[in-house]
Amino acid sequence: MNVRYDKEGDILYILSSEGPVKDTVEVGEDVFLEIGENNEIVGIEIWQARKNVFIELIRYIEDIKNSVEHKIAG
């Protein structure tokens, strides 16, 4: 599996295999599946990744950090 982030386009690519893409299907707002020649999913594209992925990840990390700090403080 290969994960790449296009900073300029703000697109997160999650590739499960290499090879030609036969079709791209929109499965949700800003989420696309790349379909290979044998009708298998070869990749996922998430557009506006900062809004759709990273913000939630940052919130999750902040929650963990706050929880740890609270436990340390007693």
PDB file of N, CA, C and O in Angstrom, chain B, residues numbered from 101:
ATOM      1  N   MET B 101       0.853  -1.164   0.000  1.00  0.00           N
ATOM      2  CA  MET B 101       0.000   0.000   0.000  1.00  0.00           C
ATOM      3  C   MET B 101       0.903   1.233   0.000  1.00  0.00           C
ATOM      4  O   MET B 101       1.933   1.268   0.673  1.00  0.00           O
ATOM      5  N   ASN B 102       0.502   2.219  -0.753  1.00  0.00           N
ATOM      6  CA  ASN B 102       1.260   3.453  -0.886  1.00  0.00           C
ATOM      7  C   ASN B 102       0.317   4.626  -0.619  1.00  0.00           C
ATOM      8  O   ASN B 102      -0.781   4.686  -1.172  1.00  0.00           O
ATOM      9  N   VAL B 103       0.747   5.549   0.223  1.00  0.00           N
ATOM     10  CA  VAL B 103      -0.059   6.726   0.527  1.00  0.00           C
ATOM     11  C   VAL B 103       0.745   7.954   0.131  1.00  0.00           C
ATOM     12  O   VAL B 103       1.908   8.099   0.508  1.00  0.00           O
ATOM     13  N   ARG B 104       0.111   8.836  -0.635  1.00  0.00           N
ATOM     14  CA  ARG B 104       0.765  10.076  -1.067  1.00  0.00           C
ATOM     15  C   ARG B 104      -0.184  11.239  -0.851  1.00  0.00           C
ATOM     16  O   ARG B 104      -1.405  11.089  -0.888  1.00  0.00           O
ATOM     17  N   TYR B 105       0.407  12.397  -0.624  1.00  0.00           N
ATOM     18  CA  TYR B 105      -0.395  13.604  -0.465  1.00  0.00           C
ATOM     19  C   TYR B 105       0.109  14.648  -1.440  1.00  0.00           C
ATOM     20  O   TYR B 105       1.292  14.989  -1.438  1.00  0.00           O
ATOM     21  N   ASP B 106      -0.784  15.156  -2.272  1.00  0.00           N
ATOM     22  CA  ASP B 106      -0.488  16.236  -3.207  1.00  0.00           C
ATOM     23  C   ASP B 106      -0.847  17.543  -2.513  1.00  0.00           C
ATOM     24  O   ASP B 106      -2.015  17.923  -2.436  1.00  0.00           O
ATOM     25  N   LYS B 107       0.176  18.219  -2.012  1.00  0.00           N
ATOM     26  CA  LYS B 107      -0.030  19.444  -1.236  1.00  0.00           C
ATOM     27  C   LYS B 107      -0.677  20.541  -2.078  1.00  0.00           C
ATOM     28  O   LYS B 107      -1.566  21.251  -1.608  1.00  0.00           O
ATOM     29  N   GLU B 108      -0.230  20.672  -3.310  1.00  0.00           N
ATOM     30  CA  GLU B 108      -0.759  21.725  -4.182  1.00  0.00           C
ATOM     31  C   GLU B 108      -2.235  21.498  -4.511  1.00  0.00           C
ATOM     32  O   GLU B 108      -3.031  22.436  -4.487  1.00  0.00           O
ATOM     33  N   GLY B 109      -2.593  20.261  -4.815  1.00  0.00           N
ATOM     34  CA  GLY B 109      -3.979  19.943  -5.149  1.00  0.00           C
ATOM     35  C   GLY B 109      -4.833  19.590  -3.948  1.00  0.00           C
ATOM     36  O   GLY B 109      -6.055  19.491  -4.060  1.00  0.00           O
ATOM     37  N   ASP B 110      -4.185  19.393  -2.769  1.00  0.00           N
ATOM     38  CA  ASP B 110      -4.855  18.991  -1.534  1.00  0.00           C
ATOM     39  C   ASP B 110      -5.625  17.690  -1.736  1.00  0.00           C
ATOM     40  O   ASP B 110      -6.793  17.568  -1.366  1.00  0.00           O
ATOM     41  N   ILE B 111      -4.922  16.707  -2.344  1.00  0.00           N
ATOM     42  CA  ILE B 111      -5.528  15.402  -2.618  1.00  0.00           C
ATOM     43  C   ILE B 111      -4.697  14.320  -1.933  1.00  0.00           C
ATOM     44  O   ILE B 111      -3.474  14.285  -2.068  1.00  0.00           O
ATOM     45  N   LEU B 112      -5.370  13.443  -1.200  1.00  0.00           N
ATOM     46  CA  LEU B 112      -4.737  12.297  -0.567  1.00  0.00           C
ATOM     47  C   LEU B 112      -4.981  11.084  -1.449  1.00  0.00           C
ATOM     48  O   LEU B 112      -6.124  10.777  -1.787  1.00  0.00           O
ATOM     49  N   TYR B 113      -3.904  10.390  -1.824  1.00  0.00           N
ATOM     50  CA  TYR B 113      -3.993   9.190  -2.649  1.00  0.00           C
ATOM     51  C   TYR B 113      -3.626   7.987  -1.797  1.00  0.00           C
ATOM     52  O   TYR B 113      -2.580   7.976  -1.148  1.00  0.00           O
ATOM     53  N   ILE B 114      -4.477   6.984  -1.799  1.00  0.00           N
ATOM     54  CA  ILE B 114      -4.195   5.718  -1.132  1.00  0.00           C
ATOM     55  C   ILE B 114      -4.235   4.663  -2.228  1.00  0.00           C
ATOM     56  O   ILE B 114      -5.295   4.355  -2.773  1.00  0.00           O
ATOM     57  N   LEU B 115      -3.065   4.114  -2.543  1.00  0.00           N
ATOM     58  CA  LEU B 115      -2.964   3.167  -3.653  1.00  0.00           C
ATOM     59  C   LEU B 115      -2.734   1.768  -3.107  1.00  0.00           C
ATOM     60  O   LEU B 115      -1.792   1.539  -2.348  1.00  0.00           O
ATOM     61  N   SER B 116      -3.594   0.832  -3.491  1.00  0.00           N
ATOM     62  CA  SER B 116      -3.442  -0.540  -3.022  1.00  0.00           C
ATOM     63  C   SER B 116      -2.600  -1.374  -3.973  1.00  0.00           C
ATOM     64  O   SER B 116      -2.003  -2.372  -3.567  1.00  0.00           O
ATOM     65  N   SER B 117      -2.549  -0.971  -5.229  1.00  0.00           N
ATOM     66  CA  SER B 117      -1.712  -1.675  -6.197  1.00  0.00           C
ATOM     67  C   SER B 117      -1.395  -0.743  -7.357  1.00  0.00           C
ATOM     68  O   SER B 117      -2.086   0.251  -7.584  1.00  0.00           O
ATOM     69  N   GLU B 118      -0.354  -1.079  -8.072  1.00  0.00           N
ATOM     70  CA  GLU B 118       0.029  -0.304  -9.245  1.00  0.00           C
ATOM     71  C   GLU B 118      -0.642  -0.912 -10.467  1.00  0.00           C
ATOM     72  O   GLU B 118      -1.005  -2.088 -10.470  1.00  0.00           O
ATOM     73  N   GLY B 119      -0.797  -0.126 -11.468  1.00  0.00           N
ATOM     74  CA  GLY B 119      -1.384  -0.629 -12.701  1.00  0.00           C
ATOM     75  C   GLY B 119      -2.346   0.370 -13.289  1.00  0.00           C
ATOM     76  O   GLY B 119      -2.665   1.387 -12.673  1.00  0.00           O
ATOM     77  N   PRO B 120      -2.802   0.073 -14.483  1.00  0.00           N
ATOM     78  CA  PRO B 120      -3.694   1.005 -15.166  1.00  0.00           C
ATOM     79  C   PRO B 120      -5.057   1.120 -14.473  1.00  0.00           C
ATOM     80  O   PRO B 120      -5.577   0.157 -13.909  1.00  0.00           O
ATOM     81  N   VAL B 121      -5.606   2.319 -14.536  1.00  0.00           N
ATOM     82  CA  VAL B 121      -6.931   2.588 -13.982  1.00  0.00           C
ATOM     83  C   VAL B 121      -7.928   2.589 -15.131  1.00  0.00           C
ATOM     84  O   VAL B 121      -7.786   3.346 -16.091  1.00  0.00           O
ATOM     85  N   LYS B 122      -8.940   1.728 -15.022  1.00  0.00           N
ATOM     86  CA  LYS B 122      -9.964   1.616 -16.055  1.00  0.00           C
ATOM     87  C   LYS B 122     -11.059   2.655 -15.867  1.00  0.00           C
ATOM     88  O   LYS B 122     -11.609   3.173 -16.839  1.00  0.00           O
ATOM     89  N   ASP B 123     -11.373   2.956 -14.610  1.00  0.00           N
ATOM     90  CA  ASP B 123     -12.484   3.861 -14.337  1.00  0.00           C
ATOM     91  C   ASP B 123     -12.280   4.500 -12.967  1.00  0.00           C
ATOM     92  O   ASP B 123     -11.585   3.950 -12.112  1.00  0.00           O
ATOM     93  N   THR B 124     -12.883   5.645 -12.771  1.00  0.00           N
ATOM     94  CA  THR B 124     -12.906   6.318 -11.476  1.00  0.00           C
ATOM     95  C   THR B 124     -14.363   6.579 -11.124  1.00  0.00           C
ATOM     96  O   THR B 124     -15.122   7.128 -11.922  1.00  0.00           O
ATOM     97  N   VAL B 125     -14.743   6.172  -9.908  1.00  0.00           N
ATOM     98  CA  VAL B 125     -16.137   6.267  -9.477  1.00  0.00           C
ATOM     99  C   VAL B 125     -16.210   7.144  -8.230  1.00  0.00           C
ATOM    100  O   VAL B 125     -15.490   6.914  -7.259  1.00  0.00           O
ATOM    101  N   GLU B 126     -17.085   8.150  -8.262  1.00  0.00           N
ATOM    102  CA  GLU B 126     -17.298   8.985  -7.083  1.00  0.00           C
ATOM    103  C   GLU B 126     -18.226   8.234  -6.132  1.00  0.00           C
ATOM    104  O   GLU B 126     -19.343   7.869  -6.501  1.00  0.00           O
ATOM    105  N   VAL B 127     -17.753   8.006  -4.902  1.00  0.00           N
ATOM    106  CA  VAL B 127     -18.541   7.243  -3.930  1.00  0.00           C
ATOM    107  C   VAL B 127     -19.034   8.104  -2.776  1.00  0.00           C
ATOM    108  O   VAL B 127     -19.777   7.629  -1.916  1.00  0.00           O
ATOM    109  N   GLY B 128     -18.634   9.338  -2.754  1.00  0.00           N
ATOM    110  CA  GLY B 128     -19.058  10.280  -1.727  1.00  0.00           C
ATOM    111  C   GLY B 128     -18.514  11.640  -2.086  1.00  0.00           C
ATOM    112  O   GLY B 128     -17.740  11.785  -3.033  1.00  0.00           O
ATOM    113  N   GLU B 129     -18.921  12.629  -1.330  1.00  0.00           N
ATOM    114  CA  GLU B 129     -18.425  13.969  -1.611  1.00  0.00           C
ATOM    115  C   GLU B 129     -16.910  13.998  -1.437  1.00  0.00           C
ATOM    116  O   GLU B 129     -16.398  13.769  -0.341  1.00  0.00           O
ATOM    117  N   ASP B 130     -16.203  14.281  -2.519  1.00  0.00           N
ATOM    118  CA  ASP B 130     -14.744  14.392  -2.541  1.00  0.00           C
ATOM    119  C   ASP B 130     -14.026  13.059  -2.344  1.00  0.00           C
ATOM    120  O   ASP B 130     -12.837  13.055  -2.026  1.00  0.00           O
ATOM    121  N   VAL B 131     -14.708  11.931  -2.522  1.00  0.00           N
ATOM    122  CA  VAL B 131     -14.081  10.612  -2.383  1.00  0.00           C
ATOM    123  C   VAL B 131     -14.321   9.816  -3.663  1.00  0.00           C
ATOM    124  O   VAL B 131     -15.454   9.654  -4.115  1.00  0.00           O
ATOM    125  N   PHE B 132     -13.211   9.319  -4.239  1.00  0.00           N
ATOM    126  CA  PHE B 132     -13.273   8.609  -5.507  1.00  0.00           C
ATOM    127  C   PHE B 132     -12.519   7.290  -5.402  1.00  0.00           C
ATOM    128  O   PHE B 132     -11.448   7.219  -4.800  1.00  0.00           O
ATOM    129  N   LEU B 133     -13.096   6.246  -5.997  1.00  0.00           N
ATOM    130  CA  LEU B 133     -12.415   4.957  -6.098  1.00  0.00           C
ATOM    131  C   LEU B 133     -11.861   4.818  -7.499  1.00  0.00           C
ATOM    132  O   LEU B 133     -12.539   5.122  -8.481  1.00  0.00           O
ATOM    133  N   GLU B 134     -10.613   4.352  -7.589  1.00  0.00           N
ATOM    134  CA  GLU B 134     -10.011   4.052  -8.876  1.00  0.00           C
ATOM    135  C   GLU B 134     -10.136   2.549  -9.097  1.00  0.00           C
ATOM    136  O   GLU B 134      -9.694   1.750  -8.271  1.00  0.00           O
ATOM    137  N   ILE B 135     -10.738   2.178 -10.213  1.00  0.00           N
ATOM    138  CA  ILE B 135     -11.018   0.780 -10.527  1.00  0.00           C
ATOM    139  C   ILE B 135     -10.033   0.297 -11.583  1.00  0.00           C
ATOM    140  O   ILE B 135      -9.834   0.954 -12.604  1.00  0.00           O
ATOM    141  N   GLY B 136      -9.418  -0.857 -11.331  1.00  0.00           N
ATOM    142  CA  GLY B 136      -8.447  -1.429 -12.254  1.00  0.00           C
ATOM    143  C   GLY B 136      -9.103  -2.238 -13.358  1.00  0.00           C
ATOM    144  O   GLY B 136     -10.326  -2.367 -13.421  1.00  0.00           O
ATOM    145  N   GLU B 137      -8.262  -2.778 -14.224  1.00  0.00           N
ATOM    146  CA  GLU B 137      -8.744  -3.524 -15.390  1.00  0.00           C
ATOM    147  C   GLU B 137      -9.539  -4.766 -15.026  1.00  0.00           C
ATOM    148  O   GLU B 137     -10.396  -5.195 -15.798  1.00  0.00           O
ATOM    149  N   ASN B 138      -9.272  -5.354 -13.862  1.00  0.00           N
ATOM    150  CA  ASN B 138      -9.997  -6.555 -13.426  1.00  0.00           C
ATOM    151  C   ASN B 138     -11.124  -6.216 -12.454  1.00  0.00           C
ATOM    152  O   ASN B 138     -11.556  -7.064 -11.673  1.00  0.00           O
ATOM    153  N   ASN B 139     -11.596  -4.970 -12.506  1.00  0.00           N
ATOM    154  CA  ASN B 139     -12.679  -4.467 -11.652  1.00  0.00           C
ATOM    155  C   ASN B 139     -12.348  -4.485 -10.161  1.00  0.00           C
ATOM    156  O   ASN B 139     -13.249  -4.556  -9.326  1.00  0.00           O
ATOM    157  N   GLU B 140     -11.067  -4.422  -9.828  1.00  0.00           N
ATOM    158  CA  GLU B 140     -10.655  -4.344  -8.436  1.00  0.00           C
ATOM    159  C   GLU B 140     -10.352  -2.890  -8.086  1.00  0.00           C
ATOM    160  O   GLU B 140     -10.019  -2.090  -8.961  1.00  0.00           O
ATOM    161  N   ILE B 141     -10.466  -2.560  -6.824  1.00  0.00           N
ATOM    162  CA  ILE B 141     -10.127  -1.212  -6.373  1.00  0.00           C
ATOM    163  C   ILE B 141      -8.608  -1.125  -6.293  1.00  0.00           C
ATOM    164  O   ILE B 141      -7.972  -1.876  -5.554  1.00  0.00           O
ATOM    165  N   VAL B 142      -8.032  -0.201  -7.060  1.00  0.00           N
ATOM    166  CA  VAL B 142      -6.581  -0.029  -7.047  1.00  0.00           C
ATOM    167  C   VAL B 142      -6.164   1.230  -6.295  1.00  0.00           C
ATOM    168  O   VAL B 142      -4.986   1.418  -5.990  1.00  0.00           O
ATOM    169  N   GLY B 143      -7.139   2.093  -5.997  1.00  0.00           N
ATOM    170  CA  GLY B 143      -6.788   3.303  -5.276  1.00  0.00           C
ATOM    171  C   GLY B 143      -7.999   4.077  -4.801  1.00  0.00           C
ATOM    172  O   GLY B 143      -9.126   3.857  -5.246  1.00  0.00           O
ATOM    173  N   ILE B 144      -7.732   4.979  -3.892  1.00  0.00           N
ATOM    174  CA  ILE B 144      -8.750   5.883  -3.361  1.00  0.00           C
ATOM    175  C   ILE B 144      -8.173   7.290  -3.425  1.00  0.00           C
ATOM    176  O   ILE B 144      -7.022   7.515  -3.051  1.00  0.00           O
ATOM    177  N   GLU B 145      -8.970   8.225  -3.896  1.00  0.00           N
ATOM    178  CA  GLU B 145      -8.585   9.637  -3.900  1.00  0.00           C
ATOM    179  C   GLU B 145      -9.526  10.380  -2.961  1.00  0.00           C
ATOM    180  O   GLU B 145     -10.744  10.214  -3.026  1.00  0.00           O
ATOM    181  N   ILE B 146      -8.955  11.191  -2.096  1.00  0.00           N
ATOM    182  CA  ILE B 146      -9.761  12.035  -1.221  1.00  0.00           C
ATOM    183  C   ILE B 146      -9.377  13.478  -1.508  1.00  0.00           C
ATOM    184  O   ILE B 146      -8.273  13.916  -1.184  1.00  0.00           O
ATOM    185  N   TRP B 147     -10.298  14.208  -2.119  1.00  0.00           N
ATOM    186  CA  TRP B 147     -10.074  15.615  -2.446  1.00  0.00           C
ATOM    187  C   TRP B 147     -10.365  16.464  -1.223  1.00  0.00           C
ATOM    188  O   TRP B 147     -11.090  16.043  -0.322  1.00  0.00           O
ATOM    189  N   GLN B 148      -9.797  17.659  -1.196  1.00  0.00           N
ATOM    190  CA  GLN B 148      -9.912  18.558  -0.041  1.00  0.00           C
ATOM    191  C   GLN B 148      -9.514  17.805   1.230  1.00  0.00           C
ATOM    192  O   GLN B 148     -10.213  17.837   2.242  1.00  0.00           O
ATOM    193  N   ALA B 149      -8.375  17.132   1.142  1.00  0.00           N
ATOM    194  CA  ALA B 149      -7.927  16.258   2.221  1.00  0.00           C
ATOM    195  C   ALA B 149      -7.738  16.991   3.539  1.00  0.00           C
ATOM    196  O   ALA B 149      -8.017  16.435   4.601  1.00  0.00           O
ATOM    197  N   ARG B 150      -7.271  18.225   3.482  1.00  0.00           N
ATOM    198  CA  ARG B 150      -7.093  18.963   4.740  1.00  0.00           C
ATOM    199  C   ARG B 150      -8.411  19.086   5.477  1.00  0.00           C
ATOM    200  O   ARG B 150      -8.461  18.941   6.699  1.00  0.00           O
ATOM    201  N   LYS B 151      -9.465  19.348   4.749  1.00  0.00           N
ATOM    202  CA  LYS B 151     -10.787  19.490   5.366  1.00  0.00           C
ATOM    203  C   LYS B 151     -11.362  18.126   5.731  1.00  0.00           C
ATOM    204  O   LYS B 151     -11.915  17.962   6.818  1.00  0.00           O
ATOM    205  N   ASN B 152     -11.240  17.158   4.849  1.00  0.00           N
ATOM    206  CA  ASN B 152     -11.931  15.885   5.011  1.00  0.00           C
ATOM    207  C   ASN B 152     -11.187  14.855   5.852  1.00  0.00           C
ATOM    208  O   ASN B 152     -11.819  13.968   6.425  1.00  0.00           O
ATOM    209  N   VAL B 153      -9.867  14.948   5.942  1.00  0.00           N
ATOM    210  CA  VAL B 153      -9.106  13.931   6.667  1.00  0.00           C
ATOM    211  C   VAL B 153      -8.268  14.546   7.775  1.00  0.00           C
ATOM    212  O   VAL B 153      -8.392  14.170   8.940  1.00  0.00           O
ATOM    213  N   PHE B 154      -7.430  15.476   7.414  1.00  0.00           N
ATOM    214  CA  PHE B 154      -6.442  15.972   8.352  1.00  0.00           C
ATOM    215  C   PHE B 154      -7.056  16.700   9.536  1.00  0.00           C
ATOM    216  O   PHE B 154      -6.558  16.573  10.654  1.00  0.00           O
ATOM    217  N   ILE B 155      -8.108  17.446   9.325  1.00  0.00           N
ATOM    218  CA  ILE B 155      -8.736  18.164  10.439  1.00  0.00           C
ATOM    219  C   ILE B 155      -9.232  17.166  11.485  1.00  0.00           C
ATOM    220  O   ILE B 155      -9.025  17.370  12.681  1.00  0.00           O
ATOM    221  N   GLU B 156      -9.882  16.094  11.044  1.00  0.00           N
ATOM    222  CA  GLU B 156     -10.373  15.079  11.982  1.00  0.00           C
ATOM    223  C   GLU B 156      -9.216  14.379  12.677  1.00  0.00           C
ATOM    224  O   GLU B 156      -9.297  14.087  13.870  1.00  0.00           O
ATOM    225  N   LEU B 157      -8.146  14.107  11.950  1.00  0.00           N
ATOM    226  CA  LEU B 157      -6.970  13.470  12.542  1.00  0.00           C
ATOM    227  C   LEU B 157      -6.338  14.386  13.584  1.00  0.00           C
ATOM    228  O   LEU B 157      -5.960  13.931  14.663  1.00  0.00           O
ATOM    229  N   ILE B 158      -6.223  15.653  13.272  1.00  0.00           N
ATOM    230  CA  ILE B 158      -5.663  16.619  14.219  1.00  0.00           C
ATOM    231  C   ILE B 158      -6.529  16.695  15.471  1.00  0.00           C
ATOM    232  O   ILE B 158      -6.002  16.734  16.583  1.00  0.00           O
ATOM    233  N   ARG B 159      -7.835  16.717  15.308  1.00  0.00           N
ATOM    234  CA  ARG B 159      -8.735  16.749  16.476  1.00  0.00           C
ATOM    235  C   ARG B 159      -8.545  15.508  17.346  1.00  0.00           C
ATOM    236  O   ARG B 159      -8.520  15.602  18.574  1.00  0.00           O
ATOM    237  N   TYR B 160      -8.411  14.353  16.708  1.00  0.00           N
ATOM    238  CA  TYR B 160      -8.217  13.100  17.429  1.00  0.00           C
ATOM    239  C   TYR B 160      -6.909  13.140  18.226  1.00  0.00           C
ATOM    240  O   TYR B 160      -6.878  12.757  19.395  1.00  0.00           O
ATOM    241  N   ILE B 161      -5.843  13.601  17.594  1.00  0.00           N
ATOM    242  CA  ILE B 161      -4.548  13.699  18.268  1.00  0.00           C
ATOM    243  C   ILE B 161      -4.623  14.687  19.425  1.00  0.00           C
ATOM    244  O   ILE B 161      -4.063  14.430  20.491  1.00  0.00           O
ATOM    245  N   GLU B 162      -5.302  15.809  19.234  1.00  0.00           N
ATOM    246  CA  GLU B 162      -5.455  16.789  20.315  1.00  0.00           C
ATOM    247  C   GLU B 162      -6.237  16.205  21.485  1.00  0.00           C
ATOM    248  O   GLU B 162      -5.910  16.472  22.641  1.00  0.00           O
ATOM    249  N   ASP B 163      -7.266  15.411  21.200  1.00  0.00           N
ATOM    250  CA  ASP B 163      -8.033  14.768  22.270  1.00  0.00           C
ATOM    251  C   ASP B 163      -7.150  13.821  23.078  1.00  0.00           C
ATOM    252  O   ASP B 163      -7.218  13.801  24.307  1.00  0.00           O
ATOM    253  N   ILE B 164      -6.331  13.044  22.394  1.00  0.00           N
ATOM    254  CA  ILE B 164      -5.415  12.123  23.081  1.00  0.00           C
ATOM    255  C   ILE B 164      -4.425  12.910  23.925  1.00  0.00           C
ATOM    256  O   ILE B 164      -4.189  12.574  25.086  1.00  0.00           O
ATOM    257  N   LYS B 165      -3.849  13.949  23.350  1.00  0.00           N
ATOM    258  CA  LYS B 165      -2.888  14.798  24.070  1.00  0.00           C
ATOM    259  C   LYS B 165      -3.523  15.380  25.328  1.00  0.00           C
ATOM    260  O   LYS B 165      -2.921  15.344  26.401  1.00  0.00           O
ATOM    261  N   ASN B 166      -4.723  15.909  25.204  1.00  0.00           N
ATOM    262  CA  ASN B 166      -5.410  16.492  26.360  1.00  0.00           C
ATOM    263  C   ASN B 166      -5.701  15.446  27.424  1.00  0.00           C
ATOM    264  O   ASN B 166      -5.591  15.723  28.618  1.00  0.00           O
ATOM    265  N   SER B 167      -6.070  14.252  26.998  1.00  0.00           N
ATOM    266  CA  SER B 167      -6.352  13.171  27.934  1.00  0.00           C
ATOM    267  C   SER B 167      -5.091  12.770  28.698  1.00  0.00           C
ATOM    268  O   SER B 167      -5.131  12.569  29.911  1.00  0.00           O
ATOM    269  N   VAL B 168      -3.982  12.657  27.986  1.00  0.00           N
ATOM    270  CA  VAL B 168      -2.712  12.292  28.626  1.00  0.00           C
ATOM    271  C   VAL B 168      -2.276  13.388  29.593  1.00  0.00           C
ATOM    272  O   VAL B 168      -1.856  13.100  30.714  1.00  0.00           O
ATOM    273  N   GLU B 169      -2.376  14.643  29.162  1.00  0.00           N
ATOM    274  CA  GLU B 169      -1.995  15.753  30.039  1.00  0.00           C
ATOM    275  C   GLU B 169      -2.859  15.783  31.297  1.00  0.00           C
ATOM    276  O   GLU B 169      -2.366  16.078  32.386  1.00  0.00           O
ATOM    277  N   HIS B 170      -4.143  15.477  31.148  1.00  0.00           N
ATOM    278  CA  HIS B 170      -5.054  15.452  32.297  1.00  0.00           C
ATOM    279  C   HIS B 170      -4.652  14.344  33.273  1.00  0.00           C
ATOM    280  O   HIS B 170      -4.667  14.549  34.487  1.00  0.00           O
ATOM    281  N   LYS B 171      -4.293  13.172  32.743  1.00  0.00           N
ATOM    282  CA  LYS B 171      -3.885  12.055  33.602  1.00  0.00           C
ATOM    283  C   LYS B 171      -2.571  12.356  34.308  1.00  0.00           C
ATOM    284  O   LYS B 171      -2.392  12.002  35.473  1.00  0.00           O
ATOM    285  N   ILE B 172      -1.653  13.010  33.603  1.00  0.00           N
ATOM    286  CA  ILE B 172      -0.364  13.350  34.209  1.00  0.00           C
ATOM    287  C   ILE B 172      -0.552  14.379  35.322  1.00  0.00           C
ATOM    288  O   ILE B 172       0.098  14.305  36.365  1.00  0.00           O
ATOM    289  N   ALA B 173      -1.445  15.337  35.091  1.00  0.00           N
ATOM    290  CA  ALA B 173      -1.686  16.395  36.081  1.00  0.00           C
ATOM    291  C   ALA B 173      -2.356  15.849  37.341  1.00  0.00           C
ATOM    292  O   ALA B 173      -2.300  16.454  38.411  1.00  0.00           O
ATOM    293  N   GLY B 174      -2.982  14.702  37.184  1.00  0.00           N
ATOM    294  CA  GLY B 174      -3.574  14.060  38.347  1.00  0.00           C
ATOM    295  C   GLY B 174      -4.986  14.334  38.494  1.00  0.00           C
ATOM    296  O   GLY B 174      -5.613  13.852  39.438  1.00  0.00           O
TER     297      GLY B 174
END
